[in-house]
């Protein structure tokens, strides 16, 4: 089983993440930021990843530390669950619409952290989530998962829809990238022999 459990504690946050890459989309997520919980649920459901996240952070300050540190913990868990990445598909991509909004996510489990993020949110806040923190979450996640992600919101008028298409597309692209490739069984999908 490709699983991981991470417990990350700082002076600002206390975060537990458990994941199973070969799950069914079961999730139990509590960060104290309702809309952020809803977005993390999209990754689990559309990525078919069993995901438990319990986060306590200094929300009396704002959501930044909670969101960023959740990205750090989730990225660390992904990296641990993937191990040496032998036999995975490695690349994943998805385009997801929601009404007027459309987003595209392309991933590479490259071992090299990199994020290209393009979204001009149409509102500064989405529920209790500062829209700027969507990018911060993905930056933290890709840094600690050691993956490359190109995340583009291609269109959208409603900020909720923009964010939801991003998280759904990320879940589906991640599902594709981590999927075992029978033709690559036991082989690391890189001419370097390491990812």
C-alpha positions as a LaTeX table, in Angstrom:
\begin{tabular}{lrrr}
\hline
Residue & $x$ (\AA) & $y$ (\AA) & $z$ (\AA) \\
\hline
Unk1 & 0.00 & 0.00 & 0.00 \\
Unk2 & 1.26 & 3.44 & $-0.92$ \\
Unk3 & 0.45 & 5.26 & 2.29 \\
Unk4 & 1.91 & 7.94 & 4.53 \\
Unk5 & 1.25 & 9.59 & 7.87 \\
Unk6 & 2.71 & 13.00 & 8.63 \\
Unk7 & 2.48 & 15.03 & 11.83 \\
Unk8 & 3.90 & 18.53 & 11.51 \\
Unk9 & 4.01 & 20.86 & 14.52 \\
Unk10 & 5.25 & 24.45 & 14.57 \\
Unk11 & 4.61 & 27.41 & 16.85 \\
Unk12 & 1.81 & 28.38 & 14.44 \\
Unk13 & 0.19 & 25.10 & 13.38 \\
Unk14 & $-0.37$ & 21.46 & 14.32 \\
Unk15 & $-1.21$ & 19.36 & 11.27 \\
Unk16 & $-1.81$ & 15.63 & 10.81 \\
Unk17 & $-2.13$ & 14.11 & 7.33 \\
Unk18 & $-2.85$ & 10.50 & 6.46 \\
Unk19 & $-3.18$ & 9.40 & 2.85 \\
Unk20 & $-3.55$ & 6.30 & 0.76 \\
Unk21 & $-2.80$ & 6.76 & $-2.93$ \\
Unk22 & $-4.68$ & 3.57 & $-3.76$ \\
Unk23 & $-7.89$ & 4.56 & $-2.04$ \\
Unk24 & $-11.44$ & 5.31 & $-3.11$ \\
Unk25 & $-11.72$ & 9.02 & $-2.33$ \\
Unk26 & $-12.69$ & 8.62 & 1.32 \\
Unk27 & $-11.94$ & 11.81 & 3.22 \\
Unk28 & $-12.13$ & 13.41 & 6.65 \\
Unk29 & $-10.85$ & 16.98 & 6.52 \\
Unk30 & $-10.94$ & 19.70 & 9.17 \\
Unk31 & $-8.77$ & 22.81 & 8.85 \\
Unk32 & $-11.03$ & 25.42 & 10.42 \\
Unk33 & $-11.50$ & 27.07 & 7.00 \\
Unk34 & $-14.67$ & 25.68 & 5.48 \\
Unk35 & $-14.01$ & 26.50 & 1.84 \\
Unk36 & $-10.46$ & 25.15 & 2.07 \\
Unk37 & $-11.86$ & 21.88 & 3.48 \\
Unk38 & $-14.22$ & 21.73 & 0.50 \\
Unk39 & $-11.30$ & 22.17 & $-1.92$ \\
Unk40 & $-9.15$ & 19.53 & $-0.24$ \\
Unk41 & $-12.11$ & 17.16 & $-0.50$ \\
Unk42 & $-12.01$ & 17.69 & $-4.27$ \\
Unk43 & $-8.42$ & 16.42 & $-4.41$ \\
Unk44 & $-9.39$ & 13.30 & $-2.47$ \\
Unk45 & $-12.61$ & 12.55 & $-4.37$ \\
Unk46 & $-11.31$ & 13.22 & $-7.88$ \\
Unk47 & $-7.86$ & 11.80 & $-7.17$ \\
Unk48 & $-9.32$ & 8.65 & $-5.58$ \\
Unk49 & $-7.02$ & 9.27 & $-2.63$ \\
Unk50 & $-8.12$ & 8.40 & 0.90 \\
Unk51 & $-7.22$ & 11.53 & 2.82 \\
Unk52 & $-7.45$ & 12.58 & 6.44 \\
Unk53 & $-6.33$ & 16.06 & 7.42 \\
Unk54 & $-6.64$ & 17.56 & 10.91 \\
Unk55 & $-5.19$ & 21.07 & 11.08 \\
Unk56 & $-5.14$ & 23.50 & 13.96 \\
Unk57 & $-3.61$ & 26.86 & 13.20 \\
Unk58 & $-3.49$ & 30.47 & 14.32 \\
Unk59 & $-6.66$ & 31.46 & 12.47 \\
Unk60 & $-6.99$ & 34.44 & 14.81 \\
Unk61 & $-4.11$ & 35.89 & 12.78 \\
Unk62 & $-5.36$ & 34.75 & 9.37 \\
Unk63 & $-5.45$ & 31.59 & 7.28 \\
Unk64 & $-1.98$ & 31.84 & 5.77 \\
Unk65 & $-0.05$ & 29.57 & 8.14 \\
Unk66 & $-2.79$ & 26.93 & 8.19 \\
Unk67 & $-3.12$ & 26.79 & 4.40 \\
Unk68 & 0.60 & 26.87 & 3.66 \\
Unk69 & 1.51 & 24.34 & 6.33 \\
Unk70 & $-1.26$ & 22.02 & 5.14 \\
Unk71 & 0.36 & 22.18 & 1.71 \\
Unk72 & 3.74 & 21.36 & 3.25 \\
Unk73 & 2.35 & 18.38 & 5.17 \\
Unk74 & 0.34 & 17.06 & 2.21 \\
Unk75 & 3.29 & 17.42 & $-0.15$ \\
Unk76 & 5.55 & 15.60 & 2.32 \\
Unk77 & 3.00 & 12.80 & 2.62 \\
Unk78 & 2.74 & 12.48 & $-1.17$ \\
Unk79 & 6.52 & 12.26 & $-1.53$ \\
Unk80 & 6.73 & 9.62 & 1.21 \\
Unk81 & 3.85 & 7.53 & $-0.18$ \\
Unk82 & 5.38 & 7.53 & $-3.68$ \\
Unk83 & 8.71 & 6.15 & $-2.49$ \\
Unk84 & 11.17 & 5.87 & $-5.39$ \\
Unk85 & 8.27 & 6.28 & $-7.88$ \\
Unk86 & 9.07 & 3.07 & $-9.73$ \\
Unk87 & 6.23 & 1.89 & $-11.91$ \\
Unk88 & 4.18 & 5.10 & $-11.82$ \\
Unk89 & 2.86 & 6.87 & $-14.89$ \\
Unk90 & 4.77 & 10.01 & $-13.75$ \\
Unk91 & 2.84 & 12.55 & $-15.85$ \\
Unk92 & $-0.76$ & 13.61 & $-15.42$ \\
Unk93 & $-3.05$ & 16.22 & $-16.87$ \\
Unk94 & $-6.66$ & 17.24 & $-16.62$ \\
Unk95 & $-8.99$ & 19.98 & $-17.81$ \\
Unk96 & $-12.08$ & 20.47 & $-15.65$ \\
Unk97 & $-15.05$ & 22.76 & $-16.26$ \\
Unk98 & $-17.60$ & 24.05 & $-13.77$ \\
Unk99 & $-20.26$ & 26.16 & $-15.42$ \\
Unk100 & $-18.42$ & 29.15 & $-16.92$ \\
Unk101 & $-15.04$ & 28.27 & $-15.38$ \\
Unk102 & $-12.37$ & 26.01 & $-16.86$ \\
Unk103 & $-8.97$ & 25.03 & $-15.45$ \\
Unk104 & $-6.09$ & 22.89 & $-16.66$ \\
Unk105 & $-3.48$ & 21.17 & $-14.49$ \\
Unk106 & $-0.42$ & 19.35 & $-15.86$ \\
Unk107 & 1.87 & 17.46 & $-13.43$ \\
Unk108 & 5.26 & 15.78 & $-13.55$ \\
Unk109 & 6.47 & 13.73 & $-10.57$ \\
Unk110 & 9.91 & 14.92 & $-11.61$ \\
Unk111 & 11.74 & 15.14 & $-8.30$ \\
Unk112 & 12.18 & 18.83 & $-9.08$ \\
Unk113 & 9.84 & 21.30 & $-7.39$ \\
Unk114 & 8.34 & 23.85 & $-9.71$ \\
Unk115 & 5.07 & 25.72 & $-9.95$ \\
Unk116 & 3.63 & 27.81 & $-12.76$ \\
Unk117 & 0.33 & 29.21 & $-11.51$ \\
Unk118 & $-1.94$ & 31.43 & $-13.57$ \\
Unk119 & $-5.27$ & 32.52 & $-12.13$ \\
Unk120 & $-6.71$ & 35.98 & $-11.67$ \\
Unk121 & $-9.40$ & 35.35 & $-9.10$ \\
Unk122 & $-12.45$ & 37.55 & $-9.55$ \\
Unk123 & $-12.90$ & 38.04 & $-5.78$ \\
Unk124 & $-10.36$ & 38.50 & $-2.97$ \\
Unk125 & $-12.14$ & 36.11 & $-0.59$ \\
Unk126 & $-13.89$ & 32.80 & $-1.28$ \\
Unk127 & $-15.89$ & 32.10 & 1.84 \\
Unk128 & $-13.31$ & 32.42 & 4.63 \\
Unk129 & $-10.39$ & 31.63 & 2.31 \\
Unk130 & $-8.17$ & 34.43 & 1.05 \\
Unk131 & $-7.94$ & 33.72 & $-2.69$ \\
Unk132 & $-4.20$ & 34.51 & $-2.65$ \\
Unk133 & $-3.67$ & 31.44 & $-0.47$ \\
Unk134 & $-4.66$ & 29.04 & $-3.25$ \\
Unk135 & $-1.32$ & 29.69 & $-4.93$ \\
Unk136 & 0.50 & 29.52 & $-1.57$ \\
Unk137 & $-1.02$ & 26.09 & $-0.90$ \\
Unk138 & 0.10 & 24.69 & $-4.24$ \\
Unk139 & 3.56 & 26.26 & $-3.93$ \\
Unk140 & 4.07 & 24.55 & $-0.58$ \\
Unk141 & 2.68 & 21.27 & $-1.89$ \\
Unk142 & 4.86 & 21.07 & $-5.01$ \\
Unk143 & 7.97 & 22.14 & $-3.07$ \\
Unk144 & 7.58 & 19.32 & $-0.55$ \\
Unk145 & 6.26 & 16.69 & $-2.97$ \\
Unk146 & 9.13 & 17.50 & $-5.36$ \\
Unk147 & 6.83 & 17.74 & $-8.34$ \\
Unk148 & 6.33 & 20.18 & $-11.19$ \\
Unk149 & 2.84 & 21.61 & $-11.67$ \\
Unk150 & 1.44 & 23.92 & $-14.31$ \\
Unk151 & $-1.90$ & 25.23 & $-13.06$ \\
Unk152 & $-3.93$ & 27.47 & $-15.35$ \\
Unk153 & $-7.41$ & 28.85 & $-14.87$ \\
Unk154 & $-8.36$ & 29.36 & $-18.51$ \\
Unk155 & $-11.58$ & 31.25 & $-17.81$ \\
Unk156 & $-14.07$ & 31.98 & $-15.08$ \\
Unk157 & $-16.26$ & 34.69 & $-13.65$ \\
Unk158 & $-17.06$ & 33.18 & $-10.25$ \\
Unk159 & $-14.12$ & 32.81 & $-7.86$ \\
Unk160 & $-15.65$ & 29.73 & $-6.20$ \\
Unk161 & $-15.90$ & 28.06 & $-9.61$ \\
Unk162 & $-12.35$ & 29.10 & $-10.54$ \\
Unk163 & $-10.90$ & 27.56 & $-7.39$ \\
Unk164 & $-13.01$ & 24.43 & $-7.57$ \\
Unk165 & $-11.97$ & 23.68 & $-11.15$ \\
Unk166 & $-8.32$ & 24.06 & $-10.12$ \\
Unk167 & $-8.59$ & 21.64 & $-7.20$ \\
Unk168 & $-10.67$ & 19.11 & $-9.15$ \\
Unk169 & $-8.24$ & 19.23 & $-12.08$ \\
Unk170 & $-5.31$ & 18.81 & $-9.69$ \\
Unk171 & $-6.95$ & 15.74 & $-8.15$ \\
Unk172 & $-7.57$ & 14.14 & $-11.54$ \\
Unk173 & $-4.07$ & 14.95 & $-12.83$ \\
Unk174 & $-2.53$ & 13.56 & $-9.65$ \\
Unk175 & $-4.60$ & 10.39 & $-10.02$ \\
Unk176 & $-3.21$ & 9.92 & $-13.53$ \\
Unk177 & 0.40 & 10.64 & $-12.51$ \\
Unk178 & 0.50 & 8.25 & $-9.55$ \\
Unk179 & $-1.35$ & 5.45 & $-11.39$ \\
Unk180 & 0.77 & 2.30 & $-11.75$ \\
Unk181 & 1.85 & 1.66 & $-15.33$ \\
Unk182 & 1.97 & $-2.11$ & $-15.91$ \\
Unk183 & 4.53 & $-1.68$ & $-18.71$ \\
Unk184 & 6.82 & 0.22 & $-16.31$ \\
Unk185 & 6.48 & $-2.22$ & $-13.39$ \\
Unk186 & 9.57 & $-1.97$ & $-11.22$ \\
Unk187 & 11.08 & 0.68 & $-13.49$ \\
Unk188 & 11.68 & 4.31 & $-12.55$ \\
Unk189 & 10.22 & 6.35 & $-15.43$ \\
Unk190 & 13.34 & 8.40 & $-16.15$ \\
Unk191 & 16.44 & 7.88 & $-18.26$ \\
Unk192 & 18.40 & 9.13 & $-15.23$ \\
Unk193 & 17.15 & 6.14 & $-13.22$ \\
Unk194 & 15.98 & 8.36 & $-10.38$ \\
Unk195 & 13.16 & 10.83 & $-9.78$ \\
\hline
\end{tabular}
